[in-house]
Amino acid sequence: MKKKNELPLCPVEVTLSLISDRWKVLIIRDLLDGTKRFGELKKSVGNISQKVLTSNLRSMEEDGLLIRKIYAEVPPRVEYSLTETGLSLKSVLSSLAAWGTEYRKRI
């Protein structure tokens, strides 16, 4: 998780530093419905490579937005779910969705 002194002073910039990648927003959107496995996320997020998805998931885990749970099975099973911090972004994504809907109506 990032330290307070590493974060920008502007609150908007703080938020953008955590979710500025379009894939991260889509990952959060899909995890708002609940826990998902890697393959489910890859399918639901869309045209994302395995490498990029893995990189974004690791970054989001480091930032405290999601939790990765590994099950000791053969083959291994890994599940991802949002933390309380990640879940708190629901209102941000809802606002983005509402704005996008209105924008589409205007053009």
KAVEN-V870691 format. One record per pair of residues at least 4 apart in sequence whose ideal C-beta (glycine too) atoms are under 7 Angstrom apart, sorted by sequence separation. I is the first residue (numbers start at 1). J is the second residue. D is the distance in whole Angstrom. If there is no record, write none. Layout:
# KAVEN-V870691
I_J_D + I_J_D
This chain:
# KAVEN-V870691
2_6_5 + 10_14_7 + 11_15_7 + 12_16_6 + 13_17_6 + 15_19_6 + 16_20_5 + 22_26_7 + 23_27_6 + 24_28_6 + 25_29_6 + 26_30_6 + 27_31_6 + 28_32_6 + 36_40_4 + 38_42_6 + 39_43_6 + 40_44_6 + 41_45_6 + 48_52_5 + 49_53_7 + 50_54_6 + 51_55_6 + 52_56_6 + 53_57_6 + 54_58_6 + 55_59_6 + 56_60_6 + 57_61_6 + 58_62_6 + 59_63_6 + 73_77_5 + 82_86_3 + 84_88_6 + 89_93_6 + 90_94_6 + 91_95_6 + 92_96_7 + 93_97_6 + 94_98_6 + 95_99_6 + 96_100_6 + 97_101_6 + 98_102_7 + 99_103_6 + 100_104_6 + 101_105_7 + 102_106_7 + 103_107_7 + 2_7_6 + 8_13_4 + 19_24_5 + 31_36_6 + 36_41_5 + 48_53_5 + 60_65_4 + 61_66_6 + 71_76_7 + 82_87_5 + 8_14_6 + 19_25_5 + 30_36_6 + 42_48_6 + 60_66_5 + 70_76_6 + 71_77_4 + 7_14_5 + 61_68_5 + 42_50_7 + 45_53_7 + 70_78_5 + 8_17_6 + 19_28_7 + 57_66_7 + 7_17_7 + 68_78_6 + 69_79_5 + 30_41_6 + 42_53_6 + 57_68_7 + 41_53_6 + 68_80_6 + 27_41_6 + 30_44_5 + 66_80_5 + 67_81_5 + 30_45_6 + 66_81_6 + 66_82_5 + 67_83_6 + 65_82_7 + 66_83_6 + 27_45_6 + 65_83_6 + 26_45_5 + 64_83_6 + 26_46_7 + 65_85_6 + 66_86_5 + 64_85_5 + 65_86_4 + 23_45_6 + 57_80_6 + 23_48_6 + 23_52_6 + 27_56_6 + 24_56_5 + 23_56_5 + 27_60_7 + 21_56_6 + 31_66_6 + 24_60_6 + 41_80_6 + 37_77_7 + 38_78_6 + 37_78_7 + 37_79_6 + 36_79_7 + 35_79_5 + 36_80_6 + 18_63_6 + 35_80_7 + 35_81_4 + 18_65_7 + 31_80_6 + 31_81_6 + 32_82_7 + 31_82_5 + 28_82_7 + 31_86_7 + 28_86_6 + 32_90_6 + 1_62_7 + 2_63_6 + 28_89_6 + 1_63_6 + 1_64_4 + 29_93_6 + 28_93_6 + 25_93_7 + 19_89_7 + 15_92_7
